[in-house]
Amino acid sequence: MVITVALDKSADDARPWIEAARPTHPSLIDTAHVVADLYNMVNVPTVVWIDEAGRIVRPNDVAFGSDTFRHITGIDAAKHQGLLRAWVRGEARAPGADDVRRLQSLPTEADQQARAEFALADWLARRGRAEAAERHFVRAGELAPHDFNIRRGSMPIRGLDSMGPKFREMIQEWVGGGRPYYKPLED
């Protein structure tokens, strides 16, 4: 079963996209970033394969549903889709438990503190305390600069366009430092 989860400021922000997609699977909206926290997701889109027993059989991976952004990301959607289809059909085995542990990215202490800072900032912002929230959003980004669900996710809450100039500036700085914005798992 496929389940999609939107990480958004509010249900109203995600609803138009979900309605336009008209999915035939459950589509959830996570305004508190709980799923990102539980699975250490640091960017979107992120895909996790979970088997019938609830075990992670392929940890966080970058995957797209189409090649719409291939010219930007260089990521071929068909590659991941083929791997997923083969696993679902029983034509290919998922990585073993040792490989999953090796591939899985676990949060550091700084990552966990960044998520706490983000949660506090979100709480403050939702109560109209924008100035106090801003300090915690900034601190969260400093603690986990690689976590774009924190850095970019804070933008709409702070009144910034998450696809606008501040976002592009953040990405240019990150990639300009020799770091990939998207880093898919190895095959």
PyMOL commands that place a pseudoatom at each C-alpha (Angstrom):
pseudoatom trace, name=CA, resn=MET, resi=1, chain=A, elem=C, hetatm=0, pos=[0.000, 0.000, 0.000]
pseudoatom trace, name=CA, resn=VAL, resi=2, chain=A, elem=C, hetatm=0, pos=[1.210, 3.475, -0.804]
pseudoatom trace, name=CA, resn=ILE, resi=3, chain=A, elem=C, hetatm=0, pos=[0.695, 6.238, 1.742]
pseudoatom trace, name=CA, resn=THR, resi=4, chain=A, elem=C, hetatm=0, pos=[1.759, 9.790, 1.028]
pseudoatom trace, name=CA, resn=VAL, resi=5, chain=A, elem=C, hetatm=0, pos=[2.400, 12.354, 3.729]
pseudoatom trace, name=CA, resn=ALA, resi=6, chain=A, elem=C, hetatm=0, pos=[2.618, 16.084, 3.075]
pseudoatom trace, name=CA, resn=LEU, resi=7, chain=A, elem=C, hetatm=0, pos=[4.709, 18.122, 5.504]
pseudoatom trace, name=CA, resn=ASP, resi=8, chain=A, elem=C, hetatm=0, pos=[2.939, 21.455, 5.486]
pseudoatom trace, name=CA, resn=LYS, resi=9, chain=A, elem=C, hetatm=0, pos=[2.062, 24.383, 7.710]
pseudoatom trace, name=CA, resn=SER, resi=10, chain=A, elem=C, hetatm=0, pos=[-1.635, 23.551, 7.505]
pseudoatom trace, name=CA, resn=ALA, resi=11, chain=A, elem=C, hetatm=0, pos=[-4.061, 21.135, 5.884]
pseudoatom trace, name=CA, resn=ASP, resi=12, chain=A, elem=C, hetatm=0, pos=[-5.298, 23.995, 3.705]
pseudoatom trace, name=CA, resn=ASP, resi=13, chain=A, elem=C, hetatm=0, pos=[-1.789, 24.466, 2.272]
pseudoatom trace, name=CA, resn=ALA, resi=14, chain=A, elem=C, hetatm=0, pos=[-1.552, 20.822, 1.135]
pseudoatom trace, name=CA, resn=ARG, resi=15, chain=A, elem=C, hetatm=0, pos=[-5.182, 20.183, 0.228]
pseudoatom trace, name=CA, resn=PRO, resi=16, chain=A, elem=C, hetatm=0, pos=[-5.127, 21.767, -3.279]
pseudoatom trace, name=CA, resn=TRP, resi=17, chain=A, elem=C, hetatm=0, pos=[-2.131, 19.648, -4.279]
pseudoatom trace, name=CA, resn=ILE, resi=18, chain=A, elem=C, hetatm=0, pos=[-3.700, 16.468, -2.958]
pseudoatom trace, name=CA, resn=GLU, resi=19, chain=A, elem=C, hetatm=0, pos=[-7.024, 17.228, -4.614]
pseudoatom trace, name=CA, resn=ALA, resi=20, chain=A, elem=C, hetatm=0, pos=[-5.294, 17.995, -7.933]
pseudoatom trace, name=CA, resn=ALA, resi=21, chain=A, elem=C, hetatm=0, pos=[-3.385, 14.698, -7.774]
pseudoatom trace, name=CA, resn=ARG, resi=22, chain=A, elem=C, hetatm=0, pos=[-6.595, 12.779, -6.979]
pseudoatom trace, name=CA, resn=PRO, resi=23, chain=A, elem=C, hetatm=0, pos=[-4.703, 9.918, -5.334]
pseudoatom trace, name=CA, resn=THR, resi=24, chain=A, elem=C, hetatm=0, pos=[-6.281, 6.506, -4.928]
pseudoatom trace, name=CA, resn=HIS, resi=25, chain=A, elem=C, hetatm=0, pos=[-4.279, 5.894, -1.762]
pseudoatom trace, name=CA, resn=PRO, resi=26, chain=A, elem=C, hetatm=0, pos=[-4.328, 7.512, 1.689]
pseudoatom trace, name=CA, resn=SER, resi=27, chain=A, elem=C, hetatm=0, pos=[-2.816, 11.003, 1.643]
pseudoatom trace, name=CA, resn=LEU, resi=28, chain=A, elem=C, hetatm=0, pos=[-2.050, 12.455, 5.036]
pseudoatom trace, name=CA, resn=ILE, resi=29, chain=A, elem=C, hetatm=0, pos=[-1.018, 15.946, 6.094]
pseudoatom trace, name=CA, resn=ASP, resi=30, chain=A, elem=C, hetatm=0, pos=[1.546, 16.191, 8.860]
pseudoatom trace, name=CA, resn=THR, resi=31, chain=A, elem=C, hetatm=0, pos=[1.628, 19.751, 10.193]
pseudoatom trace, name=CA, resn=ALA, resi=32, chain=A, elem=C, hetatm=0, pos=[3.824, 18.773, 13.158]
pseudoatom trace, name=CA, resn=HIS, resi=33, chain=A, elem=C, hetatm=0, pos=[6.527, 16.960, 11.112]
pseudoatom trace, name=CA, resn=VAL, resi=34, chain=A, elem=C, hetatm=0, pos=[6.029, 13.805, 13.194]
pseudoatom trace, name=CA, resn=VAL, resi=35, chain=A, elem=C, hetatm=0, pos=[6.768, 11.463, 10.284]
pseudoatom trace, name=CA, resn=ALA, resi=36, chain=A, elem=C, hetatm=0, pos=[9.950, 13.375, 9.423]
pseudoatom trace, name=CA, resn=ASP, resi=37, chain=A, elem=C, hetatm=0, pos=[11.059, 13.084, 13.047]
pseudoatom trace, name=CA, resn=LEU, resi=38, chain=A, elem=C, hetatm=0, pos=[10.248, 9.381, 13.342]
pseudoatom trace, name=CA, resn=TYR, resi=39, chain=A, elem=C, hetatm=0, pos=[12.074, 8.408, 10.153]
pseudoatom trace, name=CA, resn=ASN, resi=40, chain=A, elem=C, hetatm=0, pos=[14.820, 11.077, 10.182]
pseudoatom trace, name=CA, resn=MET, resi=41, chain=A, elem=C, hetatm=0, pos=[13.606, 12.563, 6.911]
pseudoatom trace, name=CA, resn=VAL, resi=42, chain=A, elem=C, hetatm=0, pos=[15.611, 15.637, 5.993]
pseudoatom trace, name=CA, resn=ASN, resi=43, chain=A, elem=C, hetatm=0, pos=[14.194, 16.487, 2.571]
pseudoatom trace, name=CA, resn=VAL, resi=44, chain=A, elem=C, hetatm=0, pos=[11.216, 15.864, 0.339]
pseudoatom trace, name=CA, resn=PRO, resi=45, chain=A, elem=C, hetatm=0, pos=[10.414, 13.749, -1.445]
pseudoatom trace, name=CA, resn=THR, resi=46, chain=A, elem=C, hetatm=0, pos=[11.615, 10.912, 0.758]
pseudoatom trace, name=CA, resn=VAL, resi=47, chain=A, elem=C, hetatm=0, pos=[10.450, 7.344, 0.356]
pseudoatom trace, name=CA, resn=VAL, resi=48, chain=A, elem=C, hetatm=0, pos=[10.651, 4.579, 2.966]
pseudoatom trace, name=CA, resn=TRP, resi=49, chain=A, elem=C, hetatm=0, pos=[9.726, 0.981, 2.217]
pseudoatom trace, name=CA, resn=ILE, resi=50, chain=A, elem=C, hetatm=0, pos=[8.071, -0.814, 5.118]
pseudoatom trace, name=CA, resn=ASP, resi=51, chain=A, elem=C, hetatm=0, pos=[7.086, -4.468, 4.882]
pseudoatom trace, name=CA, resn=GLU, resi=52, chain=A, elem=C, hetatm=0, pos=[3.965, -6.217, 6.156]
pseudoatom trace, name=CA, resn=ALA, resi=53, chain=A, elem=C, hetatm=0, pos=[5.610, -6.817, 9.535]
pseudoatom trace, name=CA, resn=GLY, resi=54, chain=A, elem=C, hetatm=0, pos=[6.298, -3.085, 9.981]
pseudoatom trace, name=CA, resn=ARG, resi=55, chain=A, elem=C, hetatm=0, pos=[10.055, -3.400, 9.349]
pseudoatom trace, name=CA, resn=ILE, resi=56, chain=A, elem=C, hetatm=0, pos=[11.941, -0.824, 7.337]
pseudoatom trace, name=CA, resn=VAL, resi=57, chain=A, elem=C, hetatm=0, pos=[13.282, -2.718, 4.327]
pseudoatom trace, name=CA, resn=ARG, resi=58, chain=A, elem=C, hetatm=0, pos=[14.653, 0.293, 2.440]
pseudoatom trace, name=CA, resn=PRO, resi=59, chain=A, elem=C, hetatm=0, pos=[15.394, 3.369, 4.506]
pseudoatom trace, name=CA, resn=ASN, resi=60, chain=A, elem=C, hetatm=0, pos=[14.997, 7.001, 3.507]
pseudoatom trace, name=CA, resn=ASP, resi=61, chain=A, elem=C, hetatm=0, pos=[15.611, 7.449, -0.173]
pseudoatom trace, name=CA, resn=VAL, resi=62, chain=A, elem=C, hetatm=0, pos=[15.066, 10.273, -2.607]
pseudoatom trace, name=CA, resn=ALA, resi=63, chain=A, elem=C, hetatm=0, pos=[12.490, 9.269, -5.187]
pseudoatom trace, name=CA, resn=PHE, resi=64, chain=A, elem=C, hetatm=0, pos=[10.182, 11.123, -7.505]
pseudoatom trace, name=CA, resn=GLY, resi=65, chain=A, elem=C, hetatm=0, pos=[6.870, 10.015, -8.993]
pseudoatom trace, name=CA, resn=SER, resi=66, chain=A, elem=C, hetatm=0, pos=[7.783, 11.468, -12.398]
pseudoatom trace, name=CA, resn=ASP, resi=67, chain=A, elem=C, hetatm=0, pos=[10.703, 13.075, -14.224]
pseudoatom trace, name=CA, resn=THR, resi=68, chain=A, elem=C, hetatm=0, pos=[9.256, 16.591, -13.857]
pseudoatom trace, name=CA, resn=PHE, resi=69, chain=A, elem=C, hetatm=0, pos=[12.321, 17.750, -11.894]
pseudoatom trace, name=CA, resn=ARG, resi=70, chain=A, elem=C, hetatm=0, pos=[14.933, 15.505, -13.530]
pseudoatom trace, name=CA, resn=HIS, resi=71, chain=A, elem=C, hetatm=0, pos=[16.553, 18.483, -15.272]
pseudoatom trace, name=CA, resn=ILE, resi=72, chain=A, elem=C, hetatm=0, pos=[17.223, 19.975, -11.821]
pseudoatom trace, name=CA, resn=THR, resi=73, chain=A, elem=C, hetatm=0, pos=[17.932, 16.858, -9.758]
pseudoatom trace, name=CA, resn=GLY, resi=74, chain=A, elem=C, hetatm=0, pos=[19.447, 14.473, -12.274]
pseudoatom trace, name=CA, resn=ILE, resi=75, chain=A, elem=C, hetatm=0, pos=[17.356, 11.724, -10.666]
pseudoatom trace, name=CA, resn=ASP, resi=76, chain=A, elem=C, hetatm=0, pos=[15.535, 9.283, -12.946]
pseudoatom trace, name=CA, resn=ALA, resi=77, chain=A, elem=C, hetatm=0, pos=[12.111, 8.402, -11.504]
pseudoatom trace, name=CA, resn=ALA, resi=78, chain=A, elem=C, hetatm=0, pos=[11.925, 5.108, -13.408]
pseudoatom trace, name=CA, resn=LYS, resi=79, chain=A, elem=C, hetatm=0, pos=[14.962, 3.675, -11.612]
pseudoatom trace, name=CA, resn=HIS, resi=80, chain=A, elem=C, hetatm=0, pos=[13.382, 3.784, -8.131]
pseudoatom trace, name=CA, resn=GLN, resi=81, chain=A, elem=C, hetatm=0, pos=[9.973, 2.838, -9.471]
pseudoatom trace, name=CA, resn=GLY, resi=82, chain=A, elem=C, hetatm=0, pos=[11.474, -0.252, -11.088]
pseudoatom trace, name=CA, resn=LEU, resi=83, chain=A, elem=C, hetatm=0, pos=[13.177, -1.283, -7.844]
pseudoatom trace, name=CA, resn=LEU, resi=84, chain=A, elem=C, hetatm=0, pos=[9.957, -0.752, -5.903]
pseudoatom trace, name=CA, resn=ARG, resi=85, chain=A, elem=C, hetatm=0, pos=[7.808, -2.667, -8.398]
pseudoatom trace, name=CA, resn=ALA, resi=86, chain=A, elem=C, hetatm=0, pos=[10.244, -5.593, -8.400]
pseudoatom trace, name=CA, resn=TRP, resi=87, chain=A, elem=C, hetatm=0, pos=[10.179, -5.724, -4.582]
pseudoatom trace, name=CA, resn=VAL, resi=88, chain=A, elem=C, hetatm=0, pos=[6.382, -5.494, -4.379]
pseudoatom trace, name=CA, resn=ARG, resi=89, chain=A, elem=C, hetatm=0, pos=[5.949, -8.231, -7.002]
pseudoatom trace, name=CA, resn=GLY, resi=90, chain=A, elem=C, hetatm=0, pos=[8.439, -10.488, -5.219]
pseudoatom trace, name=CA, resn=GLU, resi=91, chain=A, elem=C, hetatm=0, pos=[10.840, -10.360, -8.174]
pseudoatom trace, name=CA, resn=ALA, resi=92, chain=A, elem=C, hetatm=0, pos=[13.644, -8.856, -6.108]
pseudoatom trace, name=CA, resn=ARG, resi=93, chain=A, elem=C, hetatm=0, pos=[14.620, -9.003, -2.477]
pseudoatom trace, name=CA, resn=ALA, resi=94, chain=A, elem=C, hetatm=0, pos=[14.783, -5.886, -0.387]
pseudoatom trace, name=CA, resn=PRO, resi=95, chain=A, elem=C, hetatm=0, pos=[18.083, -5.157, 1.318]
pseudoatom trace, name=CA, resn=GLY, resi=96, chain=A, elem=C, hetatm=0, pos=[18.812, -7.355, 4.333]
pseudoatom trace, name=CA, resn=ALA, resi=97, chain=A, elem=C, hetatm=0, pos=[18.689, -6.034, 7.893]
pseudoatom trace, name=CA, resn=ASP, resi=98, chain=A, elem=C, hetatm=0, pos=[22.457, -5.385, 7.951]
pseudoatom trace, name=CA, resn=ASP, resi=99, chain=A, elem=C, hetatm=0, pos=[22.268, -3.423, 4.697]
pseudoatom trace, name=CA, resn=VAL, resi=100, chain=A, elem=C, hetatm=0, pos=[19.283, -1.440, 5.968]
pseudoatom trace, name=CA, resn=ARG, resi=101, chain=A, elem=C, hetatm=0, pos=[21.222, -0.506, 9.109]
pseudoatom trace, name=CA, resn=ARG, resi=102, chain=A, elem=C, hetatm=0, pos=[24.242, 0.474, 7.005]
pseudoatom trace, name=CA, resn=LEU, resi=103, chain=A, elem=C, hetatm=0, pos=[22.130, 2.597, 4.646]
pseudoatom trace, name=CA, resn=GLN, resi=104, chain=A, elem=C, hetatm=0, pos=[19.926, 4.116, 7.331]
pseudoatom trace, name=CA, resn=SER, resi=105, chain=A, elem=C, hetatm=0, pos=[20.742, 7.627, 8.440]
pseudoatom trace, name=CA, resn=LEU, resi=106, chain=A, elem=C, hetatm=0, pos=[20.234, 8.015, 12.170]
pseudoatom trace, name=CA, resn=PRO, resi=107, chain=A, elem=C, hetatm=0, pos=[19.816, 11.428, 13.802]
pseudoatom trace, name=CA, resn=THR, resi=108, chain=A, elem=C, hetatm=0, pos=[22.722, 12.886, 15.707]
pseudoatom trace, name=CA, resn=GLU, resi=109, chain=A, elem=C, hetatm=0, pos=[22.348, 14.682, 19.006]
pseudoatom trace, name=CA, resn=ALA, resi=110, chain=A, elem=C, hetatm=0, pos=[22.507, 17.983, 17.081]
pseudoatom trace, name=CA, resn=ASP, resi=111, chain=A, elem=C, hetatm=0, pos=[19.765, 16.748, 14.713]
pseudoatom trace, name=CA, resn=GLN, resi=112, chain=A, elem=C, hetatm=0, pos=[17.537, 15.911, 17.657]
pseudoatom trace, name=CA, resn=GLN, resi=113, chain=A, elem=C, hetatm=0, pos=[18.192, 19.270, 19.276]
pseudoatom trace, name=CA, resn=ALA, resi=114, chain=A, elem=C, hetatm=0, pos=[17.405, 20.964, 15.941]
pseudoatom trace, name=CA, resn=ARG, resi=115, chain=A, elem=C, hetatm=0, pos=[14.061, 19.187, 15.801]
pseudoatom trace, name=CA, resn=ALA, resi=116, chain=A, elem=C, hetatm=0, pos=[13.298, 20.305, 19.341]
pseudoatom trace, name=CA, resn=GLU, resi=117, chain=A, elem=C, hetatm=0, pos=[14.197, 23.890, 18.383]
pseudoatom trace, name=CA, resn=PHE, resi=118, chain=A, elem=C, hetatm=0, pos=[11.950, 23.621, 15.304]
pseudoatom trace, name=CA, resn=ALA, resi=119, chain=A, elem=C, hetatm=0, pos=[9.041, 22.282, 17.379]
pseudoatom trace, name=CA, resn=LEU, resi=120, chain=A, elem=C, hetatm=0, pos=[9.441, 25.076, 19.935]
pseudoatom trace, name=CA, resn=ALA, resi=121, chain=A, elem=C, hetatm=0, pos=[9.661, 27.693, 17.177]
pseudoatom trace, name=CA, resn=ASP, resi=122, chain=A, elem=C, hetatm=0, pos=[6.534, 26.313, 15.519]
pseudoatom trace, name=CA, resn=TRP, resi=123, chain=A, elem=C, hetatm=0, pos=[4.696, 26.350, 18.846]
pseudoatom trace, name=CA, resn=LEU, resi=124, chain=A, elem=C, hetatm=0, pos=[5.733, 29.969, 19.466]
pseudoatom trace, name=CA, resn=ALA, resi=125, chain=A, elem=C, hetatm=0, pos=[4.818, 31.060, 15.929]
pseudoatom trace, name=CA, resn=ARG, resi=126, chain=A, elem=C, hetatm=0, pos=[1.354, 29.520, 16.172]
pseudoatom trace, name=CA, resn=ARG, resi=127, chain=A, elem=C, hetatm=0, pos=[0.809, 31.602, 19.318]
pseudoatom trace, name=CA, resn=GLY, resi=128, chain=A, elem=C, hetatm=0, pos=[1.777, 34.865, 17.641]
pseudoatom trace, name=CA, resn=ARG, resi=129, chain=A, elem=C, hetatm=0, pos=[5.269, 35.081, 19.126]
pseudoatom trace, name=CA, resn=ALA, resi=130, chain=A, elem=C, hetatm=0, pos=[7.094, 35.507, 15.821]
pseudoatom trace, name=CA, resn=GLU, resi=131, chain=A, elem=C, hetatm=0, pos=[10.208, 37.181, 17.222]
pseudoatom trace, name=CA, resn=ALA, resi=132, chain=A, elem=C, hetatm=0, pos=[10.845, 34.431, 19.757]
pseudoatom trace, name=CA, resn=ALA, resi=133, chain=A, elem=C, hetatm=0, pos=[10.025, 31.791, 17.125]
pseudoatom trace, name=CA, resn=GLU, resi=134, chain=A, elem=C, hetatm=0, pos=[12.526, 33.270, 14.670]
pseudoatom trace, name=CA, resn=ARG, resi=135, chain=A, elem=C, hetatm=0, pos=[15.436, 32.748, 17.070]
pseudoatom trace, name=CA, resn=HIS, resi=136, chain=A, elem=C, hetatm=0, pos=[14.555, 29.067, 17.417]
pseudoatom trace, name=CA, resn=PHE, resi=137, chain=A, elem=C, hetatm=0, pos=[14.008, 28.556, 13.682]
pseudoatom trace, name=CA, resn=VAL, resi=138, chain=A, elem=C, hetatm=0, pos=[17.444, 30.056, 13.029]
pseudoatom trace, name=CA, resn=ARG, resi=139, chain=A, elem=C, hetatm=0, pos=[19.034, 27.894, 15.730]
pseudoatom trace, name=CA, resn=ALA, resi=140, chain=A, elem=C, hetatm=0, pos=[17.383, 24.756, 14.311]
pseudoatom trace, name=CA, resn=GLY, resi=141, chain=A, elem=C, hetatm=0, pos=[18.897, 25.526, 10.898]
pseudoatom trace, name=CA, resn=GLU, resi=142, chain=A, elem=C, hetatm=0, pos=[22.314, 26.123, 12.442]
pseudoatom trace, name=CA, resn=LEU, resi=143, chain=A, elem=C, hetatm=0, pos=[22.211, 22.805, 14.295]
pseudoatom trace, name=CA, resn=ALA, resi=144, chain=A, elem=C, hetatm=0, pos=[21.090, 20.778, 11.260]
pseudoatom trace, name=CA, resn=PRO, resi=145, chain=A, elem=C, hetatm=0, pos=[21.955, 22.718, 8.093]
pseudoatom trace, name=CA, resn=HIS, resi=146, chain=A, elem=C, hetatm=0, pos=[21.461, 19.540, 6.035]
pseudoatom trace, name=CA, resn=ASP, resi=147, chain=A, elem=C, hetatm=0, pos=[17.847, 19.155, 7.218]
pseudoatom trace, name=CA, resn=PHE, resi=148, chain=A, elem=C, hetatm=0, pos=[15.778, 20.917, 4.586]
pseudoatom trace, name=CA, resn=ASN, resi=149, chain=A, elem=C, hetatm=0, pos=[12.525, 19.770, 6.183]
pseudoatom trace, name=CA, resn=ILE, resi=150, chain=A, elem=C, hetatm=0, pos=[13.532, 22.042, 9.042]
pseudoatom trace, name=CA, resn=ARG, resi=151, chain=A, elem=C, hetatm=0, pos=[15.118, 24.864, 7.050]
pseudoatom trace, name=CA, resn=ARG, resi=152, chain=A, elem=C, hetatm=0, pos=[12.640, 24.975, 4.190]
pseudoatom trace, name=CA, resn=GLY, resi=153, chain=A, elem=C, hetatm=0, pos=[9.735, 23.780, 6.349]
pseudoatom trace, name=CA, resn=SER, resi=154, chain=A, elem=C, hetatm=0, pos=[10.091, 26.828, 8.563]
pseudoatom trace, name=CA, resn=MET, resi=155, chain=A, elem=C, hetatm=0, pos=[9.715, 29.244, 5.658]
pseudoatom trace, name=CA, resn=PRO, resi=156, chain=A, elem=C, hetatm=0, pos=[5.905, 29.242, 5.283]
pseudoatom trace, name=CA, resn=ILE, resi=157, chain=A, elem=C, hetatm=0, pos=[5.515, 29.476, 9.057]
pseudoatom trace, name=CA, resn=ARG, resi=158, chain=A, elem=C, hetatm=0, pos=[7.826, 32.512, 9.000]
pseudoatom trace, name=CA, resn=GLY, resi=159, chain=A, elem=C, hetatm=0, pos=[5.910, 34.113, 6.115]
pseudoatom trace, name=CA, resn=LEU, resi=160, chain=A, elem=C, hetatm=0, pos=[8.576, 33.271, 3.518]
pseudoatom trace, name=CA, resn=ASP, resi=161, chain=A, elem=C, hetatm=0, pos=[7.945, 31.677, 0.131]
pseudoatom trace, name=CA, resn=SER, resi=162, chain=A, elem=C, hetatm=0, pos=[9.367, 28.151, 0.351]
pseudoatom trace, name=CA, resn=MET, resi=163, chain=A, elem=C, hetatm=0, pos=[10.135, 28.311, -3.382]
pseudoatom trace, name=CA, resn=GLY, resi=164, chain=A, elem=C, hetatm=0, pos=[11.183, 31.973, -3.367]
pseudoatom trace, name=CA, resn=PRO, resi=165, chain=A, elem=C, hetatm=0, pos=[14.458, 33.904, -3.237]
pseudoatom trace, name=CA, resn=LYS, resi=166, chain=A, elem=C, hetatm=0, pos=[15.418, 32.852, 0.325]
pseudoatom trace, name=CA, resn=PHE, resi=167, chain=A, elem=C, hetatm=0, pos=[14.990, 29.191, -0.618]
pseudoatom trace, name=CA, resn=ARG, resi=168, chain=A, elem=C, hetatm=0, pos=[17.027, 29.578, -3.828]
pseudoatom trace, name=CA, resn=GLU, resi=169, chain=A, elem=C, hetatm=0, pos=[19.733, 31.448, -1.903]
pseudoatom trace, name=CA, resn=MET, resi=170, chain=A, elem=C, hetatm=0, pos=[19.865, 28.661, 0.701]
pseudoatom trace, name=CA, resn=ILE, resi=171, chain=A, elem=C, hetatm=0, pos=[20.193, 25.984, -1.992]
pseudoatom trace, name=CA, resn=GLN, resi=172, chain=A, elem=C, hetatm=0, pos=[22.852, 27.888, -3.928]
pseudoatom trace, name=CA, resn=GLU, resi=173, chain=A, elem=C, hetatm=0, pos=[24.897, 28.299, -0.746]
pseudoatom trace, name=CA, resn=TRP, resi=174, chain=A, elem=C, hetatm=0, pos=[24.508, 24.609, 0.119]
pseudoatom trace, name=CA, resn=VAL, resi=175, chain=A, elem=C, hetatm=0, pos=[25.292, 23.219, -3.324]
pseudoatom trace, name=CA, resn=GLY, resi=176, chain=A, elem=C, hetatm=0, pos=[27.977, 25.863, -3.872]
pseudoatom trace, name=CA, resn=GLY, resi=177, chain=A, elem=C, hetatm=0, pos=[29.751, 24.373, -0.850]
pseudoatom trace, name=CA, resn=GLY, resi=178, chain=A, elem=C, hetatm=0, pos=[30.035, 21.072, -2.725]
pseudoatom trace, name=CA, resn=ARG, resi=179, chain=A, elem=C, hetatm=0, pos=[27.123, 19.314, -1.025]
pseudoatom trace, name=CA, resn=PRO, resi=180, chain=A, elem=C, hetatm=0, pos=[24.247, 17.651, -2.872]
pseudoatom trace, name=CA, resn=TYR, resi=181, chain=A, elem=C, hetatm=0, pos=[20.717, 18.866, -2.239]
pseudoatom trace, name=CA, resn=TYR, resi=182, chain=A, elem=C, hetatm=0, pos=[19.423, 15.368, -3.017]
pseudoatom trace, name=CA, resn=LYS, resi=183, chain=A, elem=C, hetatm=0, pos=[21.488, 12.281, -2.254]
pseudoatom trace, name=CA, resn=PRO, resi=184, chain=A, elem=C, hetatm=0, pos=[19.766, 9.034, -3.263]
pseudoatom trace, name=CA, resn=LEU, resi=185, chain=A, elem=C, hetatm=0, pos=[20.746, 5.727, -1.684]
pseudoatom trace, name=CA, resn=GLU, resi=186, chain=A, elem=C, hetatm=0, pos=[23.279, 3.588, -3.434]
pseudoatom trace, name=CA, resn=ASP, resi=187, chain=A, elem=C, hetatm=0, pos=[21.839, 0.619, -5.352]
for i in range(1, 187): cmd.bond("trace and resi %d" % i, "trace and resi %d" % (i + 1))
show_as sticks, trace
zoom trace
